[in-house]
Amino acid sequence: MKIHVKDRNGHDEIIECDAGNLLMRVLAERDFVDATCGGECSCGTCQVYVGTDHFARLSAPGEFERELLEGLTNTQPTSRLSCQITLDGDLDGLTLEIAKPE
């Protein structure tokens, strides 16, 4: 599957990965995000802004993700933590922007 990523410098890149991967791992392997907590939903360094076309396809954020996002200052209406998104076929062609660091 393909993911369209806009990095923190505004550069666009298309990356290919397999369904079933955790989005955070795919992004961290390519140095797009720090993922300081390793996917434990406790740091916010893997925040992304999901494109509106795919945002509605994601399950609602859980309690811990919602609370963490509420504590960040650089969120947008389509903010999600990439550690909470498992890639599946419905997300092929996903567009996202890497959030600016806190």
VEXSEFI-735449 format. One record per atom (N, C-alpha, C): x, y, z; residue in one letter. Coordinates in nm, 4 decimals, decimal comma. Example, Ala and Ser with C-alpha at 12.3 -4.5 7.8 and 13.67 -1.06 7.14 Angstrom:
<pts>
PT         xx         yy         zz   type
PT     1,3190    -0,5690     0,7800      A
PT     1,2300    -0,4500     0,7800      A
PT     1,3200    -0,3300     0,7800      A
PT     1,2850    -0,2250     0,7080      S
PT     1,3670    -0,1060     0,7140      S
PT     1,2900     0,0030     0,7870      S
</pts>
This chain:
<pts>
PT         xx         yy         zz   type
PT     0,0836    -0,1176     0,0000      M
PT     0,0000     0,0000     0,0000      M
PT     0,0881     0,1238     0,0000      M
PT     0,0308     0,2364    -0,0389      K
PT     0,1060     0,3618    -0,0482      K
PT     0,0523     0,4643     0,0513      K
PT     0,1458     0,5429     0,1036      I
PT     0,1129     0,6526     0,1940      I
PT     0,1814     0,7775     0,1412      I
PT     0,1072     0,8862     0,1333      H
PT     0,1602     1,0147     0,0883      H
PT     0,1911     1,0979     0,2130      H
PT     0,3186     1,1295     0,2323      V
PT     0,3638     1,1975     0,3535      V
PT     0,4211     1,3342     0,3191      V
PT     0,3762     1,4369     0,3916      K
PT     0,4394     1,5688     0,3846      K
PT     0,5215     1,5830     0,5119      K
PT     0,6524     1,6001     0,4969      D
PT     0,7385     1,6085     0,6150      D
PT     0,7328     1,7479     0,6772      D
PT     0,8064     1,7670     0,7843      R
PT     0,8033     1,8942     0,8573      R
PT     0,8616     2,0103     0,7785      R
PT     0,9331     1,9805     0,6711      N
PT     0,9894     2,0850     0,5851      N
PT     0,9021     2,1120     0,4634      N
PT     0,7869     2,0451     0,4552      G
PT     0,6950     2,0659     0,3446      G
PT     0,7220     1,9813     0,2219      G
PT     0,8162     1,8881     0,2308      H
PT     0,8471     1,8004     0,1178      H
PT     0,7512     1,6820     0,1167      H
PT     0,7047     1,6474    -0,0024      D
PT     0,6139     1,5344    -0,0189      D
PT     0,6914     1,4101    -0,0585      D
PT     0,6497     1,2971    -0,0024      E
PT     0,7118     1,1695    -0,0360      E
PT     0,6041     1,0615    -0,0353      E
PT     0,6144     0,9700    -0,1275      I
PT     0,5255     0,8544    -0,1296      I
PT     0,6057     0,7357    -0,0791      I
PT     0,5531     0,6686     0,0229      I
PT     0,6213     0,5509     0,0747      I
PT     0,5308     0,4291     0,0585      I
PT     0,5919     0,3157     0,0398      E
PT     0,5186     0,1905     0,0266      E
PT     0,5427     0,1051     0,1494      E
PT     0,4375     0,0385     0,1936      C
PT     0,4481    -0,0489     0,3103      C
PT     0,3401    -0,1558     0,3005      C
PT     0,3473    -0,2506     0,3903      D
PT     0,2491    -0,3584     0,3940      D
PT     0,1350    -0,3239     0,4881      D
PT     0,0160    -0,3694     0,4530      A
PT    -0,0972    -0,3571     0,5440      A
PT    -0,0653    -0,4368     0,6700      A
PT    -0,1222    -0,3951     0,7812      G
PT    -0,0981    -0,4613     0,9084      G
PT     0,0086    -0,3941     0,9916      G
PT     0,0871    -0,3078     0,9295      N
PT     0,1908    -0,2341     1,0023      N
PT     0,1290    -0,1235     1,0865      N
PT     0,1948    -0,0901     1,1938      L
PT     0,1584     0,0262     1,2729      L
PT     0,2151     0,1487     1,2014      L
PT     0,1324     0,2482     1,1759      L
PT     0,1763     0,3668     1,1025      L
PT     0,2994     0,4291     1,1670      L
PT     0,3045     0,4355     1,2990      M
PT     0,4189     0,4946     1,3676      M
PT     0,5482     0,4234     1,3303      M
PT     0,5458     0,2913     1,3247      R
PT     0,6676     0,2158     1,2923      R
PT     0,7148     0,2467     1,1504      R
PT     0,6211     0,2544     1,0577      V
PT     0,6554     0,2869     0,9187      V
PT     0,7200     0,4249     0,9124      V
PT     0,6624     0,5219     0,9826      L
PT     0,7152     0,6584     0,9810      L
PT     0,8472     0,6694     1,0566      L
PT     0,8597     0,6001     1,1688      A
PT     0,9835     0,6064     1,2481      A
PT     1,1000     0,5411     1,1739      A
PT     1,0743     0,4313     1,1035      E
PT     1,1800     0,3641     1,0271      E
PT     1,2401     0,4556     0,9215      E
PT     1,1605     0,5515     0,8772      R
PT     1,2058     0,6447     0,7733      R
PT     1,2398     0,7823     0,8315      R
PT     1,2501     0,7901     0,9619      D
PT     1,2890     0,9120     1,0345      D
PT     1,1935     1,0294     1,0159      D
PT     1,0661     1,0015     0,9926      F
PT     0,9666     1,1086     0,9862      F
PT     0,9231     1,1521     1,1260      F
PT     0,9152     1,0566     1,2195      V
PT     0,8740     1,0857     1,3571      V
PT     0,9753     1,0265     1,4539      V
PT     0,9795     1,0842     1,5747      D
PT     1,0708     1,0343     1,6773      D
PT     1,0155     0,9123     1,7499      D
PT     0,8874     0,9131     1,7794      A
PT     0,8243     0,8018     1,8514      A
PT     0,9005     0,7705     1,9800      A
PT     0,9224     0,8719     2,0597      T
PT     1,0038     0,8623     2,1806      T
PT     0,9579     0,7521     2,2756      T
PT     0,8275     0,7346     2,2917      C
PT     0,7772     0,6352     2,3868      C
PT     0,7663     0,4960     2,3257      C
PT     0,7996     0,4814     2,1983      G
PT     0,7968     0,3501     2,1347      G
PT     0,6581     0,2963     2,1070      G
PT     0,5607     0,3831     2,0997      G
PT     0,4255     0,3396     2,0664      G
PT     0,3361     0,3158     2,1867      G
PT     0,3727     0,3693     2,3012      E
PT     0,2955     0,3502     2,4240      E
PT     0,1883     0,4573     2,4448      E
PT     0,1693     0,5449     2,3472      C
PT     0,0665     0,6496     2,3550      C
PT     0,0891     0,7400     2,4762      C
PT     0,2162     0,7811     2,4953      S
PT     0,2440     0,8643     2,6121      S
PT     0,3320     0,9859     2,5842      S
PT     0,3728     1,0086     2,4571      C
PT     0,4640     1,1214     2,4346      C
PT     0,4129     1,2237     2,3322      C
PT     0,3384     1,1826     2,2337      G
PT     0,2877     1,2746     2,1322      G
PT     0,3845     1,3057     2,0199      G
PT     0,5044     1,2462     2,0207      T
PT     0,6029     1,2785     1,9165      T
PT     0,5730     1,2115     1,7827      T
PT     0,4704     1,1293     1,7767      C
PT     0,4337     1,0647     1,6503      C
PT     0,3062     1,1253     1,5916      C
PT     0,2684     1,2438     1,6394      Q
PT     0,1454     1,3079     1,5923      Q
PT     0,1524     1,3381     1,4429      Q
PT     0,0406     1,3120     1,3752      V
PT     0,0275     1,3442     1,2332      V
PT    -0,1071     1,4122     1,2118      V
PT    -0,1153     1,4867     1,1027      Y
PT    -0,2414     1,5447     1,0582      Y
PT    -0,2880     1,4592     0,9411      Y
PT    -0,3963     1,3877     0,9596      V
PT    -0,4470     1,2954     0,8587      V
PT    -0,5296     1,3729     0,7571      V
PT    -0,5121     1,3406     0,6290      G
PT    -0,5920     1,4027     0,5243      G
PT    -0,7398     1,3764     0,5469      G
PT    -0,8229     1,4738     0,5151      T
PT    -0,9662     1,4624     0,5435      T
PT    -1,0310     1,3445     0,4725      T
PT    -0,9804     1,3058     0,3556      D
PT    -1,0384     1,1921     0,2834      D
PT    -1,0290     1,0629     0,3637      D
PT    -0,9237     1,0479     0,4404      H
PT    -0,9027     0,9243     0,5156      H
PT    -0,9367     0,9372     0,6639      H
PT    -0,9473     1,0571     0,7140      F
PT    -0,9716     1,0767     0,8570      F
PT    -1,0988     1,0049     0,9025      F
PT    -1,2043     1,0151     0,8238      A
PT    -1,3320     0,9534     0,8612      A
PT    -1,3254     0,8010     0,8583      A
PT    -1,2272     0,7444     0,7904      R
PT    -1,2138     0,5985     0,7830      R
PT    -1,1475     0,5398     0,9075      R
PT    -1,0864     0,6240     0,9879      L
PT    -1,0186     0,5765     1,1084      L
PT    -1,1190     0,5548     1,2206      L
PT    -1,0911     0,4568     1,3046      S
PT    -1,1745     0,4408     1,4235      S
PT    -1,1509     0,5611     1,5146      S
PT    -1,2465     0,5874     1,5997      A
PT    -1,2345     0,7021     1,6909      A
PT    -1,1155     0,6821     1,7840      A
PT    -1,0480     0,7903     1,8208      P
PT    -0,9359     0,7760     1,9141      P
PT    -0,9840     0,7260     2,0503      P
PT    -0,8998     0,6462     2,1136      G
PT    -0,9309     0,5968     2,2473      G
PT    -0,9089     0,7051     2,3522      G
PT    -0,9424     0,6724     2,4748      E
PT    -0,9343     0,7690     2,5848      E
PT    -0,7930     0,8244     2,6039      E
PT    -0,6918     0,7372     2,6045      F
PT    -0,5546     0,7835     2,6268      F
PT    -0,5075     0,8739     2,5135      F
PT    -0,5415     0,8377     2,3899      E
PT    -0,5018     0,9213     2,2763      E
PT    -0,5711     1,0569     2,2831      E
PT    -0,6996     1,0574     2,3119      R
PT    -0,7741     1,1842     2,3229      R
PT    -0,7120     1,2743     2,4292      R
PT    -0,6822     1,2173     2,5451      E
PT    -0,6248     1,2967     2,6538      E
PT    -0,4882     1,3525     2,6162      E
PT    -0,4060     1,2712     2,5516      L
PT    -0,2737     1,3180     2,5123      L
PT    -0,2850     1,4297     2,4087      L
PT    -0,3718     1,4116     2,3094      L
PT    -0,3897     1,5148     2,2070      L
PT    -0,4410     1,6451     2,2682      L
PT    -0,5293     1,6349     2,3670      E
PT    -0,5813     1,7551     2,4330      E
PT    -0,4717     1,8336     2,5033      E
PT    -0,3652     1,7671     2,5441      G
PT    -0,2555     1,8333     2,6129      G
PT    -0,1512     1,8939     2,5209      G
PT    -0,1619     1,8679     2,3909      L
PT    -0,0667     1,9231     2,2945      L
PT    -0,1156     2,0581     2,2442      L
PT    -0,0232     2,1445     2,2054      T
PT    -0,0606     2,2786     2,1591      T
PT    -0,0640     2,2912     2,0077      T
PT    -0,0127     2,1922     1,9365      N
PT    -0,0008     2,2036     1,7912      N
PT    -0,0968     2,1114     1,7165      N
PT    -0,2109     2,0835     1,7753      T
PT    -0,3054     1,9926     1,7108      T
PT    -0,3909     2,0652     1,6076      T
PT    -0,4493     1,9851     1,5214      Q
PT    -0,5465     2,0310     1,4227      Q
PT    -0,6678     1,9399     1,4336      Q
PT    -0,7789     1,9736     1,3690      P
PT    -0,8976     1,8880     1,3792      P
PT    -0,8747     1,7433     1,3342      P
PT    -0,7772     1,7204     1,2472      T
PT    -0,7517     1,5842     1,1994      T
PT    -0,6266     1,5227     1,2627      T
PT    -0,5850     1,5741     1,3775      S
PT    -0,4676     1,5196     1,4465      S
PT    -0,4955     1,3798     1,4996      S
PT    -0,3980     1,2928     1,4820      R
PT    -0,3995     1,1586     1,5413      R
PT    -0,2574     1,1214     1,5786      R
PT    -0,2439     1,0259     1,6685      L
PT    -0,1135     0,9702     1,7020      L
PT    -0,0925     0,8487     1,6129      L
PT     0,0172     0,8488     1,5390      S
PT     0,0394     0,7397     1,4438      S
PT     0,0614     0,6063     1,5137      S
PT     0,0929     0,6078     1,6435      C
PT     0,1086     0,4825     1,7179      C
PT    -0,0253     0,4143     1,7427      C
PT    -0,1335     0,4827     1,7141      Q
PT    -0,2665     0,4273     1,7371      Q
PT    -0,3375     0,3899     1,6074      Q
PT    -0,2637     0,3921     1,4959      I
PT    -0,3235     0,3622     1,3652      I
PT    -0,2556     0,2401     1,3050      I
PT    -0,3334     0,1336     1,2883      T
PT    -0,2856     0,0155     1,2177      T
PT    -0,3305     0,0283     1,0733      T
PT    -0,2367     0,0141     0,9823      L
PT    -0,2666     0,0315     0,8404      L
PT    -0,3433    -0,0889     0,7872      L
PT    -0,4499    -0,0607     0,7137      D
PT    -0,5245    -0,1664     0,6466      D
PT    -0,5588    -0,1201     0,5061      D
PT    -0,6191    -0,2062     0,4292      G
PT    -0,6486    -0,1762     0,2897      G
PT    -0,7318    -0,0516     0,2695      G
PT    -0,8189    -0,0188     0,3650      D
PT    -0,9012     0,1024     0,3539      D
PT    -0,8172     0,2293     0,3567      D
PT    -0,6943     0,2186     0,4065      L
PT    -0,6082     0,3364     0,4180      L
PT    -0,5060     0,3465     0,3052      L
PT    -0,5171     0,2600     0,2043      D
PT    -0,4267     0,2707     0,0899      D
PT    -0,4442     0,4080     0,0264      D
PT    -0,3337     0,4758     0,0015      G
PT    -0,3384     0,6110    -0,0528      G
PT    -0,3508     0,7181     0,0541      G
PT    -0,3405     0,6784     0,1803      L
PT    -0,3494     0,7715     0,2927      L
PT    -0,2591     0,8924     0,2705      L
PT    -0,3121     1,0104     0,2971      T
PT    -0,2313     1,1324     0,2935      T
PT    -0,2214     1,1859     0,4358      T
PT    -0,1026     1,2310     0,4712      L
PT    -0,0838     1,2860     0,6044      L
PT     0,0315     1,3840     0,6042      L
PT     0,0310     1,4680     0,7054      E
PT     0,1395     1,5635     0,7277      E
PT     0,1961     1,5370     0,8664      E
PT     0,3269     1,5370     0,8772      I
PT     0,3913     1,5186     1,0065      I
PT     0,3734     1,6473     1,0870      I
PT     0,3225     1,6346     1,2091      A
PT     0,2980     1,7517     1,2935      A
PT     0,4287     1,8191     1,3329      A
PT     0,4219     1,9485     1,3483      K
PT     0,5368     2,0234     1,3986      K
PT     0,5647     1,9781     1,5414      K
PT     0,6902     1,9736     1,5824      P
PT     0,7202     1,9302     1,7192      P
PT     0,6706     2,0313     1,8215      P
PT     0,6408     1,9827     1,9399      E
PT     0,5949     2,0686     2,0499      E
PT     0,7063     2,1593     2,0937      E
</pts>
